[in-house]
Amino acid sequence: MPKGPSTHCQNCSACAQFDVSMFHNLDEQSLGQLDGIKKTLHVKKGNLVFKEGAMPKGLFCIRSGKVKLVQMGADGKDQIVQMLKSGDVLGHRAIFGNDVHSSSAEALEDTKICYFPRNLFYELVEHNGKLILKFANLLACELKEAERKITTTAQQSVLVRISECLMVLKEKYGVDDTSHALKIQISREDMANMAGTTRESATRSLSKLKGLGIIELSGKNILILDEKRLVAMTMG
C-alpha cells in the first residue's frame, strides 16, 4: 500500500471515467457496495502503488493520473509490461490468481487511485456474475496482448518496436489537439523498457524517426507529425 493521505471518494457513478471503467453498467446495489468499501489514495509521482513480489491487499482503479507496471528481468533490468491511464484497474491479476504481484506499479505523475480492500472486494465479486465476466474478459485481453508482445520482441527490429510503442502511447493517452504532442511525457529509459531494448538503441530509433520527418522531439515531449508513416513503420 502506498503511503500518503487517503479519503473517502465520490461515488463511482459520478466519476469522470465511469463510462469506460470496469464498473460501468453495474446495478445500483452493486455500485452502492463499491462506494461503501473504497477509499481514494493520493500517490506522488515516482512512488509505488504496490511492489513486485508483495501479497495483494486490494484492487486499485485509477481515478486520475498515469501508472506504469514494471517487472524486473533476470538480468536485473526493468521491463515495462503495461502503461495505464484513468479508468484502468490494477492488482486484479494477483488477486484472482491468489498470488503475489508479478510487477511493481509506479505513478508517472501525481495520481489519485480508488482502493478496494481485497476481502471486501471478493465478497462483492462472488455475488456479481457481470463483474466476474468483465474481469475474465480483461484477463483474456491482457494475455493476448502479452503473447503478441513476446512475438514482436523476438522477431521485430528495435525501430519497429519503438514505432509500436509510440502508437500504443498515442492510443492509450491521445495527443494534444494543437501541438500533436503525446499527452504523456516519457523518458528515453522508459521508452527503452517498453520496447525491451537499451536506452541507446531506443534513442537512435527515435532520432531516425525524427530524421524521417515522422516525429519531432522536444525534451520528454514527442510530437507525431505523420501518423500514417508511423503506422507503416510498425509493419516492418
Secondary structure, 3 states (H helix, E strand, C coil): CCCCCEECCCCHHHCCCHHHCCCCCCCHHHHHHHHHHCEEEEECCCCEEECCCCCCCEEEEEEECCEEEEEECCCCCEEEEEEECCCCEECHHHHHHCCCCCCEEEECCCEEEEEEEHHHHHHHHHCCHHHHHHHHHHHHHHHHHHHHHHHHHHHCCHHHHHHHHHHHHHHHHCECCCCCEECCCCCHHHHHHHHCCCHHHHHHHHHHHHHCCCEEEECCEEEECCHHHHHHHHCC
